[in-house]
Amino acid sequence: MATLEIRNLRAGYGDISVLHDVSIQVNKGEFVSIVGSNRAGETALLRTISGLIEPFSGEIIFNDETIHGLPPYKIVAKGVVHVLEARQLFNFLTVE
């Protein structure tokens, strides 16, 4: 069972589509990093999951509950948060 599932997500800014049919499944206990070059859509994806951008289409499901369309404060109350880069919250971690 997936903790977070994104199905065929399309989203963007205004009428400009940035995310095109994105599908992701994150299972309990997994750690996931969203990595890409500048303007590849990582921030748009996180903002859409967090409810800051309304998706054009697709589904966002967290713990078997649809969360797209909910206001951000309700999404946070369900336990969805993201950590922005360059905040040095995890500066003690290394990558091998």
LUMGUDREN-638642 format. One record per residue: residue number from 1; x, y, z of N, C-alpha, C, O, CB in turn. Coordinates in steps of 0.1 Angstrom, whole numbers, plus 2048, in hexadecimal, padded with zeros to 3 digits. Glycine has a CB too. Layout:
% residues N
+------+-----+-----+-----+------+------+------+-----+-----+-----+-----+-----+-----+------+------+------+
| voti | nc1 | nc2 | nc3 | cac1 | cac2 | cac3 | cc1 | cc2 | cc3 | oc1 | oc2 | oc3 | cbc1 | cbc2 | cbc3 |
+------+-----+-----+-----+------+------+------+-----+-----+-----+-----+-----+-----+------+------+------+
|  NUM |   X |   Y |   Z |    X |    Y |    Z |   X |   Y |   Z |   X |   Y |   Z |    X |    Y |    Z |
...
+------+-----+-----+-----+------+------+------+-----+-----+-----+-----+-----+-----+------+------+------+
//
This chain:
% residues 96
+------+-----+-----+-----+------+------+------+-----+-----+-----+-----+-----+-----+------+------+------+
| voti | nc1 | nc2 | nc3 | cac1 | cac2 | cac3 | cc1 | cc2 | cc3 | oc1 | oc2 | oc3 | cbc1 | cbc2 | cbc3 |
+------+-----+-----+-----+------+------+------+-----+-----+-----+-----+-----+-----+------+------+------+
|    1 | 808 | 7F4 | 800 |  800 |  800 |  800 | 809 | 80C | 800 | 812 | 80E | 808 |  7F6 |  800 |  80C |
|    2 | 806 | 816 | 7F7 |  80E |  822 |  7F6 | 809 | 82C | 800 | 7FD | 82E | 803 |  80D |  828 |  7E8 |
|    3 | 813 | 833 | 806 |  810 |  83E |  80F | 80C | 84A | 807 | 802 | 851 | 80A |  81C |  841 |  819 |
|    4 | 814 | 84D | 7FD |  811 |  858 |  7F3 | 810 | 852 | 7E5 | 819 | 84B | 7E1 |  81C |  863 |  7F5 |
|    5 | 806 | 855 | 7DF |  804 |  851 |  7D1 | 7FF | 85D | 7C8 | 7F6 | 863 | 7CC |  7FA |  845 |  7CF |
|    6 | 807 | 85F | 7BE |  803 |  86A |  7B4 | 800 | 863 | 7A7 | 808 | 85B | 7A2 |  80F |  875 |  7B3 |
|    7 | 7F5 | 866 | 7A1 |  7F0 |  85F |  795 | 7ED | 869 | 78A | 7E4 | 871 | 78B |  7E4 |  856 |  798 |
|    8 | 7F5 | 868 | 77F |  7F3 |  870 |  773 | 7F1 | 87F | 776 | 7E7 | 885 | 771 |  7E6 |  86B |  76C |
|    9 | 7F9 | 884 | 77E |  7F8 |  892 |  783 | 7FC | 89C | 778 | 807 | 89B | 772 |  800 |  895 |  78F |
|   10 | 7F4 | 8A6 | 775 |  7F7 |  8B1 |  76C | 7F4 | 8BE | 775 | 7EA | 8BF | 77A |  7EE |  8B1 |  75F |
|   11 | 7FE | 8C6 | 775 |  7FD |  8D3 |  77C | 807 | 8DD | 777 | 80F | 8DA | 76F |  800 |  8D1 |  78C |
|   12 | 805 | 8EA | 77B |  80D |  8F4 |  776 | 809 | 902 | 77C | 802 | 902 | 786 |  80D |  8F5 |  767 |
|   13 | 80D | 90C | 775 |  80B |  91A |  77A | 802 | 921 | 76F | 806 | 921 | 763 |  818 |  921 |  77C |
|   14 | 7F7 | 926 | 774 |  7ED |  92C |  76A | 7E8 | 921 | 761 | 7E4 | 916 | 765 |  7F4 |  937 |  762 |
|   15 | 7EA | 923 | 754 |  7E6 |  919 |  74A | 7F2 | 912 | 744 | 7F1 | 90B | 73A |  7DD |  91F |  73F |
|   16 | 7FE | 914 | 74A |  80A |  90E |  745 | 80C | 901 | 74D | 80E | 901 | 759 |  816 |  917 |  747 |
|   17 | 80C | 8F6 | 746 |  80E |  8E9 |  74C | 81D | 8E6 | 74E | 825 | 8E7 | 745 |  808 |  8DD |  743 |
|   18 | 821 | 8E3 | 75A |  82F |  8E0 |  75E | 830 | 8D1 | 760 | 83B | 8CB | 75D |  833 |  8E8 |  76A |
|   19 | 827 | 8CB | 766 |  827 |  8BC |  769 | 81E | 8B5 | 760 | 812 | 8B9 | 75E |  823 |  8B9 |  778 |
|   20 | 823 | 8AB | 759 |  81B |  8A4 |  74F | 81A | 895 | 752 | 824 | 88E | 751 |  822 |  8A6 |  741 |
|   21 | 80E | 891 | 757 |  80C |  883 |  75A | 816 | 87C | 763 | 81B | 872 | 760 |  80B |  87B |  74D |
|   22 | 819 | 883 | 76E |  822 |  87E |  778 | 81B | 874 | 781 | 810 | 876 | 786 |  828 |  88A |  781 |
|   23 | 822 | 868 | 783 |  81D |  85E |  78B | 828 | 859 | 794 | 833 | 856 | 790 |  817 |  852 |  783 |
|   24 | 826 | 859 | 7A2 |  830 |  855 |  7AB | 829 | 84D | 7B6 | 81D | 850 | 7BA |  837 |  862 |  7B2 |
|   25 | 830 | 843 | 7BB |  82A |  83B |  7C7 | 836 | 83B | 7D1 | 841 | 836 | 7CE |  826 |  82D |  7C2 |
|   26 | 832 | 83F | 7DD |  83C |  83E |  7E8 | 836 | 835 | 7F3 | 82B | 838 | 7F8 |  83F |  84C |  7EE |
|   27 | 83D | 82B | 7F6 |  838 |  821 |  800 | 83D | 824 | 80E | 847 | 82C | 810 |  83C |  813 |  7FD |
|   28 | 836 | 81F | 818 |  839 |  822 |  826 | 848 | 81E | 828 | 84C | 813 | 824 |  830 |  81A |  830 |
|   29 | 850 | 826 | 82F |  85E |  823 |  832 | 867 | 828 | 828 | 874 | 827 | 82A |  85F |  815 |  835 |
|   30 | 863 | 82C | 81C |  86C |  830 |  811 | 86F | 83F | 813 | 867 | 847 | 818 |  865 |  82E |  804 |
|   31 | 87B | 843 | 80F |  880 |  851 |  80E | 881 | 854 | 800 | 887 | 84D | 7F8 |  88D |  853 |  816 |
|   32 | 87C | 860 | 7FC |  87C |  864 |  7EE | 881 | 872 | 7ED | 87E | 87A | 7F5 |  86D |  863 |  7E8 |
|   33 | 889 | 874 | 7E3 |  88E |  881 |  7E0 | 88A | 885 | 7D2 | 88A | 87D | 7C9 |  89E |  882 |  7E1 |
|   34 | 885 | 891 | 7D0 |  882 |  896 |  7C3 | 88D | 89F | 7BE | 891 | 8A9 | 7C4 |  874 |  89F |  7C3 |
|   35 | 894 | 89A | 7B3 |  8A0 |  8A1 |  7AE | 89E | 8A4 | 79F | 899 | 89C | 798 |  8AC |  898 |  7B0 |
|   36 | 8A3 | 8AF | 79B |  8A2 |  8B3 |  78D | 8A9 | 8C0 | 78B | 8AD | 8C7 | 794 |  894 |  8B4 |  788 |
|   37 | 8AB | 8C3 | 77E |  8B2 |  8D0 |  77B | 8A8 | 8DB | 77D | 89C | 8D9 | 780 |  8B6 |  8D0 |  76C |
|   38 | 8AD | 8E8 | 77D |  8A5 |  8F3 |  77F | 899 | 8F3 | 775 | 89B | 8F0 | 76A |  8AD |  900 |  77E |
|   39 | 88D | 8F6 | 77A |  881 |  8F8 |  772 | 87C | 8EA | 76D | 875 | 8EA | 763 |  884 |  901 |  767 |
|   40 | 880 | 8DF | 773 |  87B |  8D2 |  76F | 86E | 8CE | 775 | 868 | 8C4 | 771 |  886 |  8C8 |  772 |
|   41 | 869 | 8D6 | 77F |  85C |  8D3 |  785 | 85C | 8CE | 793 | 851 | 8CA | 798 |  855 |  8CA |  77C |
|   42 | 868 | 8CD | 799 |  868 |  8C7 |  7A7 | 860 | 8D0 | 7B0 | 858 | 8CA | 7B8 |  876 |  8C6 |  7AC |
|   43 | 862 | 8DD | 7B0 |  85A |  8E6 |  7B9 | 84B | 8E5 | 7B6 | 843 | 8E5 | 7BF |  85F |  8F4 |  7B8 |
|   44 | 848 | 8E5 | 7A9 |  83A |  8E4 |  7A5 | 833 | 8D7 | 7AB | 828 | 8D8 | 7AF |  838 |  8E5 |  796 |
|   45 | 83B | 8CC | 7AA |  836 |  8C0 |  7B0 | 833 | 8C1 | 7BF | 828 | 8BD | 7C3 |  840 |  8B4 |  7AD |
|   46 | 83D | 8C6 | 7C6 |  83B |  8C7 |  7D5 | 830 | 8D1 | 7D8 | 828 | 8CE | 7E1 |  848 |  8CC |  7DB |
|   47 | 82F | 8DC | 7D1 |  825 |  8E6 |  7D4 | 817 | 8E0 | 7D1 | 80D | 8E3 | 7D7 |  827 |  8F3 |  7CB |
|   48 | 816 | 8D7 | 7C6 |  809 |  8D1 |  7C3 | 805 | 8C7 | 7CE | 7FA | 8C6 | 7D2 |  80A |  8CA |  7B5 |
|   49 | 80F | 8BF | 7D2 |  80C |  8B5 |  7DD | 808 | 8BC | 7E9 | 7FF | 8B7 | 7F0 |  819 |  8AC |  7E0 |
|   50 | 80E | 8C8 | 7EC |  80B |  8CF |  7F9 | 7FE | 8D7 | 7F8 | 7FA | 8DE | 801 |  816 |  8D8 |  7FC |
|   51 | 7F8 | 8D8 | 7EC |  7EB |  8DF |  7EA | 7ED | 8EE | 7E7 | 7E3 | 8F5 | 7E7 |  7E4 |  8DE |  7F7 |
|   52 | 7F9 | 8F2 | 7E4 |  7FC |  900 |  7E0 | 7F9 | 903 | 7D1 | 7F7 | 90E | 7CD |  80A |  904 |  7E3 |
|   53 | 7F9 | 8F8 | 7C9 |  7F5 |  8F9 |  7BB | 7EA | 8EF | 7B9 | 7EB | 8E3 | 7BD |  801 |  8F6 |  7B2 |
|   54 | 7DF | 8F3 | 7B3 |  7D4 |  8EA |  7B0 | 7D7 | 8E2 | 7A3 | 7DA | 8E8 | 799 |  7C6 |  8F2 |  7AE |
|   55 | 7D7 | 8D5 | 7A3 |  7DA |  8CD |  797 | 7D0 | 8CF | 78C | 7C4 | 8D1 | 78F |  7DC |  8BE |  79B |
|   56 | 7D5 | 8CE | 780 |  7CB |  8CF |  774 | 7C4 | 8C1 | 774 | 7B8 | 8C1 | 771 |  7D3 |  8D1 |  767 |
|   57 | 7CB | 8B7 | 776 |  7C5 |  8A9 |  776 | 7CE | 8A0 | 77E | 7D9 | 8A3 | 781 |  7C2 |  8A4 |  768 |
|   58 | 7C8 | 894 | 780 |  7D0 |  88A |  788 | 7CB | 889 | 796 | 7C2 | 890 | 79B |  7DF |  88D |  787 |
|   59 | 7D2 | 880 | 79D |  7CE |  87D |  7AB | 7DA | 87E | 7B4 | 7E5 | 87A | 7B0 |  7C7 |  870 |  7AD |
|   60 | 7D8 | 882 | 7C1 |  7E3 |  882 |  7CB | 7DC | 87B | 7D7 | 7D2 | 880 | 7DC |  7E8 |  890 |  7CF |
|   61 | 7E1 | 870 | 7DB |  7DB |  867 |  7E6 | 7E6 | 866 | 7F1 | 7F1 | 861 | 7EE |  7D6 |  85A |  7E0 |
|   62 | 7E2 | 869 | 7FD |  7EB |  867 |  808 | 7E4 | 85F | 813 | 7D9 | 862 | 817 |  7EF |  875 |  80E |
|   63 | 7EA | 854 | 817 |  7E4 |  84A |  820 | 7D5 | 847 | 81C | 7CC | 847 | 824 |  7E4 |  850 |  82E |
|   64 | 7D4 | 843 | 80F |  7C7 |  83E |  80A | 7BC | 849 | 80A | 7B0 | 846 | 809 |  7C2 |  833 |  812 |
|   65 | 7C0 | 856 | 80B |  7B7 |  861 |  80B | 7BB | 86B | 800 | 7C6 | 86F | 7FF |  7B6 |  868 |  819 |
|   66 | 7B1 | 86F | 7F8 |  7B4 |  879 |  7ED | 7B6 | 886 | 7F4 | 7AE | 88B | 7FC |  7A8 |  87A |  7E3 |
|   67 | 7C1 | 88D | 7F0 |  7C5 |  89A |  7F6 | 7C5 | 8A5 | 7EC | 7C5 | 8B1 | 7F1 |  7D2 |  899 |  7FE |
|   68 | 7C5 | 8A2 | 7DF |  7C5 |  8AD |  7D6 | 7B8 | 8B5 | 7D7 | 7AD | 8AF | 7D8 |  7C7 |  8A8 |  7C7 |
|   69 | 7B9 | 8C2 | 7D7 |  7AD |  8CA |  7D8 | 7AB | 8CF | 7E7 | 7A3 | 8D8 | 7E9 |  7A1 |  8C3 |  7D4 |
|   70 | 7B2 | 8C9 | 7F0 |  7B1 |  8CE |  7FE | 7BA | 8DA | 800 | 7C4 | 8DC | 7F9 |  7B5 |  8C2 |  808 |
|   71 | 7B6 | 8E3 | 809 |  7BF |  8EE |  80C | 7CB | 8EA | 813 | 7CB | 8DF | 81A |  7B7 |  8F9 |  815 |
|   72 | 7D6 | 8F1 | 811 |  7E3 |  8ED |  817 | 7E3 | 8EA | 826 | 7E9 | 8E0 | 82A |  7ED |  8F8 |  814 |
|   73 | 7DC | 8F1 | 82E |  7DC |  8EF |  83C | 7D6 | 8E1 | 83F | 7DA | 8DB | 849 |  7D4 |  8FA |  844 |
|   74 | 7CC | 8DC | 837 |  7C6 |  8CF |  83A | 7D0 | 8C4 | 836 | 7D0 | 8B9 | 83C |  7B9 |  8CE |  832 |
|   75 | 7D8 | 8C7 | 82B |  7E2 |  8BD |  826 | 7ED | 8BB | 831 | 7F1 | 8B0 | 834 |  7E8 |  8C1 |  819 |
|   76 | 7F1 | 8C7 | 836 |  7FB |  8C6 |  841 | 7F6 | 8BF | 84D | 7FD | 8B7 | 853 |  800 |  8D5 |  845 |
|   77 | 7E9 | 8C1 | 851 |  7E3 |  8BA |  85C | 7E3 | 8AB | 85A | 7E3 | 8A4 | 864 |  7D5 |  8C0 |  85F |
|   78 | 7E3 | 8A7 | 84E |  7E3 |  898 |  84B | 7F1 | 892 | 84C | 7F3 | 886 | 84C |  7DD |  896 |  83E |
|   79 | 7FB | 89B | 84D |  809 |  896 |  84E | 812 | 898 | 842 | 81D | 893 | 842 |  809 |  888 |  852 |
|   80 | 80D | 89F | 838 |  815 |  8A2 |  82C | 81D | 8AF | 82E | 818 | 8B9 | 830 |  80D |  8A2 |  81F |
|   81 | 82A | 8AE | 82D |  833 |  8B9 |  82E | 83F | 8B7 | 824 | 841 | 8AC | 820 |  839 |  8BC |  83C |
|   82 | 845 | 8C2 | 820 |  851 |  8C0 |  818 | 85C | 8CA | 81D | 859 | 8D4 | 823 |  84E |  8C3 |  809 |
|   83 | 868 | 8C6 | 81B |  874 |  8CE |  820 | 87B | 8D4 | 813 | 87E | 8CD | 80A |  87E |  8C5 |  828 |
|   84 | 87C | 8E1 | 814 |  882 |  8E8 |  809 | 891 | 8E7 | 809 | 897 | 8E4 | 814 |  87E |  8F7 |  809 |
|   85 | 898 | 8E8 | 7FE |  8A6 |  8E7 |  7FD | 8AD | 8F3 | 804 | 8A6 | 8FD | 806 |  8AB |  8E6 |  7EE |
|   86 | 8B9 | 8F2 | 807 |  8C2 |  8FD |  80C | 8BD | 902 | 81A | 8C1 | 90D | 81D |  8C2 |  908 |  802 |
|   87 | 8B6 | 8FA | 821 |  8B2 |  8FE |  82F | 8BB | 8F7 | 839 | 8BB | 8FA | 845 |  8A4 |  8FA |  831 |
|   88 | 8C4 | 8EE | 835 |  8CE |  8E7 |  83D | 8C7 | 8E0 | 849 | 8CD | 8E0 | 854 |  8D8 |  8F1 |  842 |
|   89 | 8BB | 8DB | 847 |  8B5 |  8D4 |  852 | 8BB | 8C6 | 854 | 8BA | 8C0 | 85F |  8A6 |  8D2 |  84E |
|   90 | 8C1 | 8C1 | 849 |  8C7 |  8B3 |  84A | 8D6 | 8B4 | 847 | 8DB | 8AB | 840 |  8C0 |  8A9 |  841 |
|   91 | 8DD | 8BE | 84B |  8EB |  8C0 |  847 | 8F4 | 8B5 | 84D | 900 | 8B4 | 848 |  8F0 |  8CD |  84B |
|   92 | 8EF | 8AD | 856 |  8F8 |  8A2 |  85B | 8F7 | 896 | 853 | 8FF | 88C | 855 |  8F3 |  89F |  86A |
|   93 | 8EE | 895 | 849 |  8ED |  88A |  840 | 8F7 | 88B | 834 | 8FA | 896 | 830 |  8DE |  888 |  83B |
|   94 | 8FB | 87F | 830 |  904 |  87F |  824 | 8FE | 875 | 81A | 8F5 | 86D | 81D |  912 |  87A |  828 |
|   95 | 902 | 876 | 80D |  8FE |  86E |  803 | 90A | 866 | 7FE | 915 | 86C | 7FB |  8F8 |  876 |  7F7 |
|   96 | 909 | 859 | 7FD |  913 |  850 |  7F8 | 910 | 84B | 7EA | 918 | 843 | 7E4 |  917 |  845 |  802 |
+------+-----+-----+-----+------+------+------+-----+-----+-----+-----+-----+-----+------+------+------+
//
